[in-house]
């Protein structure tokens, strides 16, 4: 039976009373093994009915994965930038892509003060993928290639740079581990602010120039746009 999604508690931390500190790293390692080895398996979700314990377990998982504990509420300008991104997403949902569920989900994440920085990273990448799919309808390419195609279509270099930043941020934020870096650098709130600004800038550019881009891509044709996409 092909199973795509698995939902389970943090095994052993209930009545058995095992220490979460010892259980969580082991469960994550086993989960990663099965996700890599089983083609059908797409997600493994851990659940906990007690809110306080759920937050504690979430912190334990983030610690085991080496994720930094940066909360959007700690960023001084977050309220303004979050409000602006949410406003743009609302406009997209109501006028450009009516009924798009990703816009609704993204607004929920961006407006939630408890959303962590890596969740914002994932949000940014999903929004960027949505924009690329909208511009290059029907094209099946990696996100990196689509960004290069956007540059070929006339998107300014600085907007392309923001796109690459969004693409890279999610990889760093979701799997950050200071031991992995060969050059010393601190992944902190400033990086989060830069990513938020990039999301806002790319969204704004797409909204303002969407019709022109769609016409330009349609006029160029597929072959001409991928000439410089291989690096």
PyMOL CGO cylinders between C-alpha atoms (Angstrom):
from pymol import cmd
from pymol.cgo import CYLINDER

trace = [
    CYLINDER, 0.00, 0.00, 0.00, 1.64, 3.27, -1.09, 0.3, 1, 1, 1, 1, 1, 1,
    CYLINDER, 1.64, 3.27, -1.09, 1.52, 5.71, 1.83, 0.3, 1, 1, 1, 1, 1, 1,
    CYLINDER, 1.52, 5.71, 1.83, 2.20, 9.37, 1.09, 0.3, 1, 1, 1, 1, 1, 1,
    CYLINDER, 2.20, 9.37, 1.09, 1.57, 11.04, 4.45, 0.3, 1, 1, 1, 1, 1, 1,
    CYLINDER, 1.57, 11.04, 4.45, 2.24, 9.83, 7.99, 0.3, 1, 1, 1, 1, 1, 1,
    CYLINDER, 2.24, 9.83, 7.99, 0.93, 11.50, 11.16, 0.3, 1, 1, 1, 1, 1, 1,
    CYLINDER, 0.93, 11.50, 11.16, 2.14, 10.35, 14.57, 0.3, 1, 1, 1, 1, 1, 1,
    CYLINDER, 2.14, 10.35, 14.57, 2.87, 11.57, 18.10, 0.3, 1, 1, 1, 1, 1, 1,
    CYLINDER, 2.87, 11.57, 18.10, 6.36, 12.03, 19.51, 0.3, 1, 1, 1, 1, 1, 1,
    CYLINDER, 6.36, 12.03, 19.51, 6.77, 8.36, 20.34, 0.3, 1, 1, 1, 1, 1, 1,
    CYLINDER, 6.77, 8.36, 20.34, 7.68, 7.44, 23.89, 0.3, 1, 1, 1, 1, 1, 1,
    CYLINDER, 7.68, 7.44, 23.89, 7.14, 10.91, 25.40, 0.3, 1, 1, 1, 1, 1, 1,
    CYLINDER, 7.14, 10.91, 25.40, 3.63, 10.19, 26.70, 0.3, 1, 1, 1, 1, 1, 1,
    CYLINDER, 3.63, 10.19, 26.70, 2.90, 7.48, 29.23, 0.3, 1, 1, 1, 1, 1, 1,
    CYLINDER, 2.90, 7.48, 29.23, 6.32, 5.94, 28.74, 0.3, 1, 1, 1, 1, 1, 1,
    CYLINDER, 6.32, 5.94, 28.74, 7.86, 9.17, 29.97, 0.3, 1, 1, 1, 1, 1, 1,
    CYLINDER, 7.86, 9.17, 29.97, 10.95, 9.12, 27.77, 0.3, 1, 1, 1, 1, 1, 1,
    CYLINDER, 10.95, 9.12, 27.77, 13.02, 12.31, 27.64, 0.3, 1, 1, 1, 1, 1, 1,
    CYLINDER, 13.02, 12.31, 27.64, 12.12, 14.42, 24.59, 0.3, 1, 1, 1, 1, 1, 1,
    CYLINDER, 12.12, 14.42, 24.59, 15.73, 15.57, 24.30, 0.3, 1, 1, 1, 1, 1, 1,
    CYLINDER, 15.73, 15.57, 24.30, 16.76, 11.99, 23.53, 0.3, 1, 1, 1, 1, 1, 1,
    CYLINDER, 16.76, 11.99, 23.53, 13.73, 10.98, 21.48, 0.3, 1, 1, 1, 1, 1, 1,
    CYLINDER, 13.73, 10.98, 21.48, 13.44, 13.91, 19.05, 0.3, 1, 1, 1, 1, 1, 1,
    CYLINDER, 13.44, 13.91, 19.05, 16.88, 13.63, 17.35, 0.3, 1, 1, 1, 1, 1, 1,
    CYLINDER, 16.88, 13.63, 17.35, 16.38, 9.89, 16.87, 0.3, 1, 1, 1, 1, 1, 1,
    CYLINDER, 16.38, 9.89, 16.87, 12.89, 10.34, 15.39, 0.3, 1, 1, 1, 1, 1, 1,
    CYLINDER, 12.89, 10.34, 15.39, 14.15, 13.06, 13.03, 0.3, 1, 1, 1, 1, 1, 1,
    CYLINDER, 14.15, 13.06, 13.03, 17.01, 10.85, 11.85, 0.3, 1, 1, 1, 1, 1, 1,
    CYLINDER, 17.01, 10.85, 11.85, 14.68, 7.92, 11.19, 0.3, 1, 1, 1, 1, 1, 1,
    CYLINDER, 14.68, 7.92, 11.19, 12.13, 10.19, 9.49, 0.3, 1, 1, 1, 1, 1, 1,
    CYLINDER, 12.13, 10.19, 9.49, 14.81, 11.57, 7.19, 0.3, 1, 1, 1, 1, 1, 1,
    CYLINDER, 14.81, 11.57, 7.19, 15.90, 8.03, 6.33, 0.3, 1, 1, 1, 1, 1, 1,
    CYLINDER, 15.90, 8.03, 6.33, 12.39, 6.96, 5.33, 0.3, 1, 1, 1, 1, 1, 1,
    CYLINDER, 12.39, 6.96, 5.33, 11.70, 10.19, 3.40, 0.3, 1, 1, 1, 1, 1, 1,
    CYLINDER, 11.70, 10.19, 3.40, 14.86, 9.60, 1.38, 0.3, 1, 1, 1, 1, 1, 1,
    CYLINDER, 14.86, 9.60, 1.38, 14.32, 5.88, 0.79, 0.3, 1, 1, 1, 1, 1, 1,
    CYLINDER, 14.32, 5.88, 0.79, 10.54, 5.62, 0.19, 0.3, 1, 1, 1, 1, 1, 1,
    CYLINDER, 10.54, 5.62, 0.19, 9.46, 7.25, -3.07, 0.3, 1, 1, 1, 1, 1, 1,
    CYLINDER, 9.46, 7.25, -3.07, 5.78, 7.34, -2.09, 0.3, 1, 1, 1, 1, 1, 1,
    CYLINDER, 5.78, 7.34, -2.09, 6.33, 9.03, 1.27, 0.3, 1, 1, 1, 1, 1, 1,
    CYLINDER, 6.33, 9.03, 1.27, 5.93, 12.81, 1.04, 0.3, 1, 1, 1, 1, 1, 1,
    CYLINDER, 5.93, 12.81, 1.04, 5.43, 14.10, 4.59, 0.3, 1, 1, 1, 1, 1, 1,
    CYLINDER, 5.43, 14.10, 4.59, 5.82, 13.01, 8.21, 0.3, 1, 1, 1, 1, 1, 1,
    CYLINDER, 5.82, 13.01, 8.21, 3.85, 15.13, 10.68, 0.3, 1, 1, 1, 1, 1, 1,
    CYLINDER, 3.85, 15.13, 10.68, 4.30, 15.02, 14.44, 0.3, 1, 1, 1, 1, 1, 1,
    CYLINDER, 4.30, 15.02, 14.44, 1.29, 15.95, 16.59, 0.3, 1, 1, 1, 1, 1, 1,
    CYLINDER, 1.29, 15.95, 16.59, 0.73, 16.79, 20.26, 0.3, 1, 1, 1, 1, 1, 1,
    CYLINDER, 0.73, 16.79, 20.26, -2.68, 17.63, 21.77, 0.3, 1, 1, 1, 1, 1, 1,
    CYLINDER, -2.68, 17.63, 21.77, -1.30, 19.61, 24.72, 0.3, 1, 1, 1, 1, 1, 1,
    CYLINDER, -1.30, 19.61, 24.72, -0.43, 23.16, 23.58, 0.3, 1, 1, 1, 1, 1, 1,
    CYLINDER, -0.43, 23.16, 23.58, 2.36, 23.77, 26.08, 0.3, 1, 1, 1, 1, 1, 1,
    CYLINDER, 2.36, 23.77, 26.08, 3.99, 20.45, 25.34, 0.3, 1, 1, 1, 1, 1, 1,
    CYLINDER, 3.99, 20.45, 25.34, 3.56, 21.01, 21.59, 0.3, 1, 1, 1, 1, 1, 1,
    CYLINDER, 3.56, 21.01, 21.59, 5.49, 24.29, 21.83, 0.3, 1, 1, 1, 1, 1, 1,
    CYLINDER, 5.49, 24.29, 21.83, 8.18, 22.59, 23.89, 0.3, 1, 1, 1, 1, 1, 1,
    CYLINDER, 8.18, 22.59, 23.89, 8.49, 19.78, 21.35, 0.3, 1, 1, 1, 1, 1, 1,
    CYLINDER, 8.49, 19.78, 21.35, 8.57, 22.31, 18.51, 0.3, 1, 1, 1, 1, 1, 1,
    CYLINDER, 8.57, 22.31, 18.51, 11.48, 24.06, 20.19, 0.3, 1, 1, 1, 1, 1, 1,
    CYLINDER, 11.48, 24.06, 20.19, 13.21, 20.70, 20.60, 0.3, 1, 1, 1, 1, 1, 1,
    CYLINDER, 13.21, 20.70, 20.60, 12.79, 19.89, 16.91, 0.3, 1, 1, 1, 1, 1, 1,
    CYLINDER, 12.79, 19.89, 16.91, 14.10, 23.31, 15.88, 0.3, 1, 1, 1, 1, 1, 1,
    CYLINDER, 14.10, 23.31, 15.88, 17.08, 22.86, 18.19, 0.3, 1, 1, 1, 1, 1, 1,
    CYLINDER, 17.08, 22.86, 18.19, 17.82, 19.38, 16.81, 0.3, 1, 1, 1, 1, 1, 1,
    CYLINDER, 17.82, 19.38, 16.81, 17.74, 20.77, 13.26, 0.3, 1, 1, 1, 1, 1, 1,
    CYLINDER, 17.74, 20.77, 13.26, 19.97, 23.68, 14.18, 0.3, 1, 1, 1, 1, 1, 1,
    CYLINDER, 19.97, 23.68, 14.18, 17.30, 26.30, 13.44, 0.3, 1, 1, 1, 1, 1, 1,
    CYLINDER, 17.30, 26.30, 13.44, 17.75, 29.68, 15.06, 0.3, 1, 1, 1, 1, 1, 1,
    CYLINDER, 17.75, 29.68, 15.06, 15.01, 31.00, 17.33, 0.3, 1, 1, 1, 1, 1, 1,
    CYLINDER, 15.01, 31.00, 17.33, 14.08, 34.24, 15.60, 0.3, 1, 1, 1, 1, 1, 1,
    CYLINDER, 14.08, 34.24, 15.60, 10.51, 35.41, 15.94, 0.3, 1, 1, 1, 1, 1, 1,
    CYLINDER, 10.51, 35.41, 15.94, 8.97, 37.96, 13.61, 0.3, 1, 1, 1, 1, 1, 1,
    CYLINDER, 8.97, 37.96, 13.61, 7.65, 39.88, 16.57, 0.3, 1, 1, 1, 1, 1, 1,
    CYLINDER, 7.65, 39.88, 16.57, 11.22, 40.68, 17.62, 0.3, 1, 1, 1, 1, 1, 1,
    CYLINDER, 11.22, 40.68, 17.62, 11.93, 42.52, 14.37, 0.3, 1, 1, 1, 1, 1, 1,
    CYLINDER, 11.93, 42.52, 14.37, 11.27, 46.20, 14.99, 0.3, 1, 1, 1, 1, 1, 1,
    CYLINDER, 11.27, 46.20, 14.99, 9.88, 47.01, 11.57, 0.3, 1, 1, 1, 1, 1, 1,
    CYLINDER, 9.88, 47.01, 11.57, 8.06, 43.69, 11.12, 0.3, 1, 1, 1, 1, 1, 1,
    CYLINDER, 8.06, 43.69, 11.12, 4.55, 45.02, 11.66, 0.3, 1, 1, 1, 1, 1, 1,
    CYLINDER, 4.55, 45.02, 11.66, 4.82, 47.50, 8.80, 0.3, 1, 1, 1, 1, 1, 1,
    CYLINDER, 4.82, 47.50, 8.80, 6.50, 45.19, 6.30, 0.3, 1, 1, 1, 1, 1, 1,
    CYLINDER, 6.50, 45.19, 6.30, 4.20, 42.28, 7.17, 0.3, 1, 1, 1, 1, 1, 1,
    CYLINDER, 4.20, 42.28, 7.17, 1.19, 44.53, 6.72, 0.3, 1, 1, 1, 1, 1, 1,
    CYLINDER, 1.19, 44.53, 6.72, 2.44, 45.63, 3.30, 0.3, 1, 1, 1, 1, 1, 1,
    CYLINDER, 2.44, 45.63, 3.30, 3.11, 42.07, 2.12, 0.3, 1, 1, 1, 1, 1, 1,
    CYLINDER, 3.11, 42.07, 2.12, -0.31, 40.97, 3.37, 0.3, 1, 1, 1, 1, 1, 1,
    CYLINDER, -0.31, 40.97, 3.37, -1.93, 43.86, 1.50, 0.3, 1, 1, 1, 1, 1, 1,
    CYLINDER, -1.93, 43.86, 1.50, -0.23, 42.81, -1.73, 0.3, 1, 1, 1, 1, 1, 1,
    CYLINDER, -0.23, 42.81, -1.73, -1.25, 39.19, -1.23, 0.3, 1, 1, 1, 1, 1, 1,
    CYLINDER, -1.25, 39.19, -1.23, -4.84, 40.28, -0.69, 0.3, 1, 1, 1, 1, 1, 1,
    CYLINDER, -4.84, 40.28, -0.69, -4.74, 42.24, -3.95, 0.3, 1, 1, 1, 1, 1, 1,
    CYLINDER, -4.74, 42.24, -3.95, -3.34, 39.22, -5.82, 0.3, 1, 1, 1, 1, 1, 1,
    CYLINDER, -3.34, 39.22, -5.82, -6.05, 36.99, -4.35, 0.3, 1, 1, 1, 1, 1, 1,
    CYLINDER, -6.05, 36.99, -4.35, -8.86, 39.39, -5.22, 0.3, 1, 1, 1, 1, 1, 1,
    CYLINDER, -8.86, 39.39, -5.22, -7.74, 40.72, -8.61, 0.3, 1, 1, 1, 1, 1, 1,
    CYLINDER, -7.74, 40.72, -8.61, -4.97, 38.69, -10.25, 0.3, 1, 1, 1, 1, 1, 1,
    CYLINDER, -4.97, 38.69, -10.25, -5.43, 35.09, -9.11, 0.3, 1, 1, 1, 1, 1, 1,
    CYLINDER, -5.43, 35.09, -9.11, -8.95, 34.85, -7.63, 0.3, 1, 1, 1, 1, 1, 1,
    CYLINDER, -8.95, 34.85, -7.63, -9.44, 31.93, -5.29, 0.3, 1, 1, 1, 1, 1, 1,
    CYLINDER, -9.44, 31.93, -5.29, -5.75, 31.03, -5.08, 0.3, 1, 1, 1, 1, 1, 1,
    CYLINDER, -5.75, 31.03, -5.08, -5.32, 29.12, -1.81, 0.3, 1, 1, 1, 1, 1, 1,
    CYLINDER, -5.32, 29.12, -1.81, -1.61, 29.88, -1.56, 0.3, 1, 1, 1, 1, 1, 1,
    CYLINDER, -1.61, 29.88, -1.56, -2.38, 33.57, -1.15, 0.3, 1, 1, 1, 1, 1, 1,
    CYLINDER, -2.38, 33.57, -1.15, -4.72, 32.80, 1.73, 0.3, 1, 1, 1, 1, 1, 1,
    CYLINDER, -4.72, 32.80, 1.73, -2.23, 30.49, 3.42, 0.3, 1, 1, 1, 1, 1, 1,
    CYLINDER, -2.23, 30.49, 3.42, 0.59, 32.99, 2.90, 0.3, 1, 1, 1, 1, 1, 1,
    CYLINDER, 0.59, 32.99, 2.90, -1.38, 35.81, 4.51, 0.3, 1, 1, 1, 1, 1, 1,
    CYLINDER, -1.38, 35.81, 4.51, -2.04, 33.61, 7.54, 0.3, 1, 1, 1, 1, 1, 1,
    CYLINDER, -2.04, 33.61, 7.54, 1.69, 32.94, 7.92, 0.3, 1, 1, 1, 1, 1, 1,
    CYLINDER, 1.69, 32.94, 7.92, 2.80, 36.54, 7.39, 0.3, 1, 1, 1, 1, 1, 1,
    CYLINDER, 2.80, 36.54, 7.39, 0.20, 37.94, 9.82, 0.3, 1, 1, 1, 1, 1, 1,
    CYLINDER, 0.20, 37.94, 9.82, 1.00, 35.43, 12.55, 0.3, 1, 1, 1, 1, 1, 1,
    CYLINDER, 1.00, 35.43, 12.55, 3.47, 36.90, 15.06, 0.3, 1, 1, 1, 1, 1, 1,
    CYLINDER, 3.47, 36.90, 15.06, 4.49, 33.39, 16.06, 0.3, 1, 1, 1, 1, 1, 1,
    CYLINDER, 4.49, 33.39, 16.06, 5.64, 32.44, 12.55, 0.3, 1, 1, 1, 1, 1, 1,
    CYLINDER, 5.64, 32.44, 12.55, 9.32, 31.56, 12.65, 0.3, 1, 1, 1, 1, 1, 1,
    CYLINDER, 9.32, 31.56, 12.65, 11.91, 32.83, 10.20, 0.3, 1, 1, 1, 1, 1, 1,
    CYLINDER, 11.91, 32.83, 10.20, 12.22, 29.56, 8.27, 0.3, 1, 1, 1, 1, 1, 1,
    CYLINDER, 12.22, 29.56, 8.27, 8.44, 29.56, 7.72, 0.3, 1, 1, 1, 1, 1, 1,
    CYLINDER, 8.44, 29.56, 7.72, 8.84, 33.01, 6.15, 0.3, 1, 1, 1, 1, 1, 1,
    CYLINDER, 8.84, 33.01, 6.15, 11.60, 31.55, 4.00, 0.3, 1, 1, 1, 1, 1, 1,
    CYLINDER, 11.60, 31.55, 4.00, 9.30, 28.79, 2.75, 0.3, 1, 1, 1, 1, 1, 1,
    CYLINDER, 9.30, 28.79, 2.75, 6.54, 31.34, 2.18, 0.3, 1, 1, 1, 1, 1, 1,
    CYLINDER, 6.54, 31.34, 2.18, 8.85, 33.50, 0.07, 0.3, 1, 1, 1, 1, 1, 1,
    CYLINDER, 8.85, 33.50, 0.07, 9.93, 30.63, -2.12, 0.3, 1, 1, 1, 1, 1, 1,
    CYLINDER, 9.93, 30.63, -2.12, 6.36, 29.41, -2.66, 0.3, 1, 1, 1, 1, 1, 1,
    CYLINDER, 6.36, 29.41, -2.66, 5.28, 32.91, -3.65, 0.3, 1, 1, 1, 1, 1, 1,
    CYLINDER, 5.28, 32.91, -3.65, 8.24, 33.18, -6.04, 0.3, 1, 1, 1, 1, 1, 1,
    CYLINDER, 8.24, 33.18, -6.04, 7.34, 29.83, -7.61, 0.3, 1, 1, 1, 1, 1, 1,
    CYLINDER, 7.34, 29.83, -7.61, 3.75, 31.05, -8.02, 0.3, 1, 1, 1, 1, 1, 1,
    CYLINDER, 3.75, 31.05, -8.02, 4.98, 34.19, -9.78, 0.3, 1, 1, 1, 1, 1, 1,
    CYLINDER, 4.98, 34.19, -9.78, 7.25, 32.22, -12.13, 0.3, 1, 1, 1, 1, 1, 1,
    CYLINDER, 7.25, 32.22, -12.13, 4.47, 29.75, -12.97, 0.3, 1, 1, 1, 1, 1, 1,
    CYLINDER, 4.47, 29.75, -12.97, 2.15, 32.66, -13.72, 0.3, 1, 1, 1, 1, 1, 1,
    CYLINDER, 2.15, 32.66, -13.72, 4.66, 34.36, -16.03, 0.3, 1, 1, 1, 1, 1, 1,
    CYLINDER, 4.66, 34.36, -16.03, 5.92, 31.22, -17.76, 0.3, 1, 1, 1, 1, 1, 1,
    CYLINDER, 5.92, 31.22, -17.76, 2.71, 29.23, -17.93, 0.3, 1, 1, 1, 1, 1, 1,
    CYLINDER, 2.71, 29.23, -17.93, 3.33, 25.61, -18.87, 0.3, 1, 1, 1, 1, 1, 1,
    CYLINDER, 3.33, 25.61, -18.87, 7.11, 25.77, -18.53, 0.3, 1, 1, 1, 1, 1, 1,
    CYLINDER, 7.11, 25.77, -18.53, 8.69, 22.90, -16.56, 0.3, 1, 1, 1, 1, 1, 1,
    CYLINDER, 8.69, 22.90, -16.56, 12.02, 24.17, -15.27, 0.3, 1, 1, 1, 1, 1, 1,
    CYLINDER, 12.02, 24.17, -15.27, 13.85, 24.48, -11.98, 0.3, 1, 1, 1, 1, 1, 1,
    CYLINDER, 13.85, 24.48, -11.98, 13.26, 27.72, -10.12, 0.3, 1, 1, 1, 1, 1, 1,
    CYLINDER, 13.26, 27.72, -10.12, 16.83, 28.88, -10.82, 0.3, 1, 1, 1, 1, 1, 1,
    CYLINDER, 16.83, 28.88, -10.82, 16.30, 28.48, -14.56, 0.3, 1, 1, 1, 1, 1, 1,
    CYLINDER, 16.30, 28.48, -14.56, 12.97, 30.32, -14.45, 0.3, 1, 1, 1, 1, 1, 1,
    CYLINDER, 12.97, 30.32, -14.45, 14.66, 33.24, -12.71, 0.3, 1, 1, 1, 1, 1, 1,
    CYLINDER, 14.66, 33.24, -12.71, 17.28, 33.40, -15.48, 0.3, 1, 1, 1, 1, 1, 1,
    CYLINDER, 17.28, 33.40, -15.48, 14.46, 33.29, -18.02, 0.3, 1, 1, 1, 1, 1, 1,
    CYLINDER, 14.46, 33.29, -18.02, 12.84, 36.20, -16.20, 0.3, 1, 1, 1, 1, 1, 1,
    CYLINDER, 12.84, 36.20, -16.20, 16.06, 38.16, -16.65, 0.3, 1, 1, 1, 1, 1, 1,
    CYLINDER, 16.06, 38.16, -16.65, 16.05, 37.27, -20.36, 0.3, 1, 1, 1, 1, 1, 1,
    CYLINDER, 16.05, 37.27, -20.36, 12.48, 38.62, -20.49, 0.3, 1, 1, 1, 1, 1, 1,
    CYLINDER, 12.48, 38.62, -20.49, 13.67, 41.99, -19.23, 0.3, 1, 1, 1, 1, 1, 1,
    CYLINDER, 13.67, 41.99, -19.23, 13.28, 41.80, -15.45, 0.3, 1, 1, 1, 1, 1, 1,
    CYLINDER, 13.28, 41.80, -15.45, 15.85, 44.26, -13.97, 0.3, 1, 1, 1, 1, 1, 1,
    CYLINDER, 15.85, 44.26, -13.97, 19.02, 42.86, -12.46, 0.3, 1, 1, 1, 1, 1, 1,
    CYLINDER, 19.02, 42.86, -12.46, 18.20, 44.09, -8.94, 0.3, 1, 1, 1, 1, 1, 1,
    CYLINDER, 18.20, 44.09, -8.94, 14.81, 42.33, -8.99, 0.3, 1, 1, 1, 1, 1, 1,
    CYLINDER, 14.81, 42.33, -8.99, 16.52, 39.17, -10.26, 0.3, 1, 1, 1, 1, 1, 1,
    CYLINDER, 16.52, 39.17, -10.26, 18.94, 39.48, -7.34, 0.3, 1, 1, 1, 1, 1, 1,
    CYLINDER, 18.94, 39.48, -7.34, 16.00, 39.66, -4.92, 0.3, 1, 1, 1, 1, 1, 1,
    CYLINDER, 16.00, 39.66, -4.92, 14.56, 36.53, -6.53, 0.3, 1, 1, 1, 1, 1, 1,
    CYLINDER, 14.56, 36.53, -6.53, 17.81, 34.63, -6.03, 0.3, 1, 1, 1, 1, 1, 1,
    CYLINDER, 17.81, 34.63, -6.03, 17.96, 35.83, -2.43, 0.3, 1, 1, 1, 1, 1, 1,
    CYLINDER, 17.96, 35.83, -2.43, 14.46, 34.47, -1.78, 0.3, 1, 1, 1, 1, 1, 1,
    CYLINDER, 14.46, 34.47, -1.78, 15.38, 31.18, -3.47, 0.3, 1, 1, 1, 1, 1, 1,
    CYLINDER, 15.38, 31.18, -3.47, 18.51, 30.77, -1.34, 0.3, 1, 1, 1, 1, 1, 1,
    CYLINDER, 18.51, 30.77, -1.34, 17.02, 31.99, 1.94, 0.3, 1, 1, 1, 1, 1, 1,
    CYLINDER, 17.02, 31.99, 1.94, 14.69, 29.04, 2.35, 0.3, 1, 1, 1, 1, 1, 1,
    CYLINDER, 14.69, 29.04, 2.35, 17.53, 26.55, 1.91, 0.3, 1, 1, 1, 1, 1, 1,
    CYLINDER, 17.53, 26.55, 1.91, 19.62, 28.30, 4.55, 0.3, 1, 1, 1, 1, 1, 1,
    CYLINDER, 19.62, 28.30, 4.55, 16.80, 28.96, 6.98, 0.3, 1, 1, 1, 1, 1, 1,
    CYLINDER, 16.80, 28.96, 6.98, 15.28, 25.48, 6.83, 0.3, 1, 1, 1, 1, 1, 1,
    CYLINDER, 15.28, 25.48, 6.83, 18.55, 23.61, 7.27, 0.3, 1, 1, 1, 1, 1, 1,
    CYLINDER, 18.55, 23.61, 7.27, 20.78, 26.12, 9.01, 0.3, 1, 1, 1, 1, 1, 1,
    CYLINDER, 20.78, 26.12, 9.01, 23.63, 24.69, 11.04, 0.3, 1, 1, 1, 1, 1, 1,
    CYLINDER, 23.63, 24.69, 11.04, 26.56, 26.85, 12.05, 0.3, 1, 1, 1, 1, 1, 1,
    CYLINDER, 26.56, 26.85, 12.05, 28.93, 23.87, 11.89, 0.3, 1, 1, 1, 1, 1, 1,
    CYLINDER, 28.93, 23.87, 11.89, 28.16, 23.52, 8.19, 0.3, 1, 1, 1, 1, 1, 1,
    CYLINDER, 28.16, 23.52, 8.19, 29.52, 26.93, 7.25, 0.3, 1, 1, 1, 1, 1, 1,
    CYLINDER, 29.52, 26.93, 7.25, 33.15, 27.08, 6.09, 0.3, 1, 1, 1, 1, 1, 1,
    CYLINDER, 33.15, 27.08, 6.09, 33.24, 30.87, 6.50, 0.3, 1, 1, 1, 1, 1, 1,
    CYLINDER, 33.24, 30.87, 6.50, 32.15, 32.35, 9.80, 0.3, 1, 1, 1, 1, 1, 1,
    CYLINDER, 32.15, 32.35, 9.80, 28.87, 34.24, 9.58, 0.3, 1, 1, 1, 1, 1, 1,
    CYLINDER, 28.87, 34.24, 9.58, 25.92, 34.82, 11.87, 0.3, 1, 1, 1, 1, 1, 1,
    CYLINDER, 25.92, 34.82, 11.87, 22.43, 34.14, 10.51, 0.3, 1, 1, 1, 1, 1, 1,
    CYLINDER, 22.43, 34.14, 10.51, 20.30, 36.69, 12.36, 0.3, 1, 1, 1, 1, 1, 1,
    CYLINDER, 20.30, 36.69, 12.36, 17.42, 39.15, 12.30, 0.3, 1, 1, 1, 1, 1, 1,
    CYLINDER, 17.42, 39.15, 12.30, 19.09, 41.34, 9.68, 0.3, 1, 1, 1, 1, 1, 1,
    CYLINDER, 19.09, 41.34, 9.68, 18.95, 38.42, 7.25, 0.3, 1, 1, 1, 1, 1, 1,
    CYLINDER, 18.95, 38.42, 7.25, 15.26, 38.01, 8.03, 0.3, 1, 1, 1, 1, 1, 1,
    CYLINDER, 15.26, 38.01, 8.03, 14.62, 41.69, 7.38, 0.3, 1, 1, 1, 1, 1, 1,
    CYLINDER, 14.62, 41.69, 7.38, 16.42, 41.53, 4.05, 0.3, 1, 1, 1, 1, 1, 1,
    CYLINDER, 16.42, 41.53, 4.05, 14.35, 38.51, 3.03, 0.3, 1, 1, 1, 1, 1, 1,
    CYLINDER, 14.35, 38.51, 3.03, 11.09, 40.21, 4.00, 0.3, 1, 1, 1, 1, 1, 1,
    CYLINDER, 11.09, 40.21, 4.00, 12.04, 43.28, 2.00, 0.3, 1, 1, 1, 1, 1, 1,
    CYLINDER, 12.04, 43.28, 2.00, 12.93, 41.10, -1.00, 0.3, 1, 1, 1, 1, 1, 1,
    CYLINDER, 12.93, 41.10, -1.00, 9.55, 39.34, -0.83, 0.3, 1, 1, 1, 1, 1, 1,
    CYLINDER, 9.55, 39.34, -0.83, 7.76, 42.68, -0.70, 0.3, 1, 1, 1, 1, 1, 1,
    CYLINDER, 7.76, 42.68, -0.70, 9.81, 44.11, -3.58, 0.3, 1, 1, 1, 1, 1, 1,
    CYLINDER, 9.81, 44.11, -3.58, 9.34, 41.10, -5.88, 0.3, 1, 1, 1, 1, 1, 1,
    CYLINDER, 9.34, 41.10, -5.88, 5.61, 40.94, -5.17, 0.3, 1, 1, 1, 1, 1, 1,
    CYLINDER, 5.61, 40.94, -5.17, 5.25, 44.64, -5.91, 0.3, 1, 1, 1, 1, 1, 1,
    CYLINDER, 5.25, 44.64, -5.91, 7.23, 44.41, -9.15, 0.3, 1, 1, 1, 1, 1, 1,
    CYLINDER, 7.23, 44.41, -9.15, 5.18, 41.45, -10.37, 0.3, 1, 1, 1, 1, 1, 1,
    CYLINDER, 5.18, 41.45, -10.37, 1.86, 43.12, -9.56, 0.3, 1, 1, 1, 1, 1, 1,
    CYLINDER, 1.86, 43.12, -9.56, 2.85, 46.32, -11.34, 0.3, 1, 1, 1, 1, 1, 1,
    CYLINDER, 2.85, 46.32, -11.34, 4.39, 44.68, -14.42, 0.3, 1, 1, 1, 1, 1, 1,
    CYLINDER, 4.39, 44.68, -14.42, 2.43, 41.43, -14.76, 0.3, 1, 1, 1, 1, 1, 1,
    CYLINDER, 2.43, 41.43, -14.76, 0.55, 42.30, -17.96, 0.3, 1, 1, 1, 1, 1, 1,
    CYLINDER, 0.55, 42.30, -17.96, 3.69, 43.58, -19.69, 0.3, 1, 1, 1, 1, 1, 1,
    CYLINDER, 3.69, 43.58, -19.69, 5.66, 40.49, -18.70, 0.3, 1, 1, 1, 1, 1, 1,
    CYLINDER, 5.66, 40.49, -18.70, 2.94, 38.11, -19.91, 0.3, 1, 1, 1, 1, 1, 1,
    CYLINDER, 2.94, 38.11, -19.91, 2.81, 39.86, -23.29, 0.3, 1, 1, 1, 1, 1, 1,
    CYLINDER, 2.81, 39.86, -23.29, 6.59, 39.96, -23.58, 0.3, 1, 1, 1, 1, 1, 1,
    CYLINDER, 6.59, 39.96, -23.58, 7.00, 36.26, -22.75, 0.3, 1, 1, 1, 1, 1, 1,
    CYLINDER, 7.00, 36.26, -22.75, 4.23, 35.36, -25.19, 0.3, 1, 1, 1, 1, 1, 1,
    CYLINDER, 4.23, 35.36, -25.19, 5.87, 37.47, -27.89, 0.3, 1, 1, 1, 1, 1, 1,
    CYLINDER, 5.87, 37.47, -27.89, 9.37, 36.07, -27.36, 0.3, 1, 1, 1, 1, 1, 1,
    CYLINDER, 9.37, 36.07, -27.36, 8.36, 32.43, -27.46, 0.3, 1, 1, 1, 1, 1, 1,
    CYLINDER, 8.36, 32.43, -27.46, 9.80, 29.62, -25.36, 0.3, 1, 1, 1, 1, 1, 1,
    CYLINDER, 9.80, 29.62, -25.36, 13.01, 28.88, -27.26, 0.3, 1, 1, 1, 1, 1, 1,
    CYLINDER, 13.01, 28.88, -27.26, 14.35, 32.41, -27.21, 0.3, 1, 1, 1, 1, 1, 1,
    CYLINDER, 14.35, 32.41, -27.21, 13.83, 32.73, -23.48, 0.3, 1, 1, 1, 1, 1, 1,
    CYLINDER, 13.83, 32.73, -23.48, 15.89, 29.68, -22.51, 0.3, 1, 1, 1, 1, 1, 1,
    CYLINDER, 15.89, 29.68, -22.51, 18.95, 30.52, -24.61, 0.3, 1, 1, 1, 1, 1, 1,
    CYLINDER, 18.95, 30.52, -24.61, 20.86, 31.91, -21.59, 0.3, 1, 1, 1, 1, 1, 1,
    CYLINDER, 20.86, 31.91, -21.59, 19.25, 29.75, -18.93, 0.3, 1, 1, 1, 1, 1, 1,
    CYLINDER, 19.25, 29.75, -18.93, 22.00, 27.12, -18.66, 0.3, 1, 1, 1, 1, 1, 1,
    CYLINDER, 22.00, 27.12, -18.66, 24.93, 28.22, -16.51, 0.3, 1, 1, 1, 1, 1, 1,
]
cmd.load_cgo(trace, "trace")
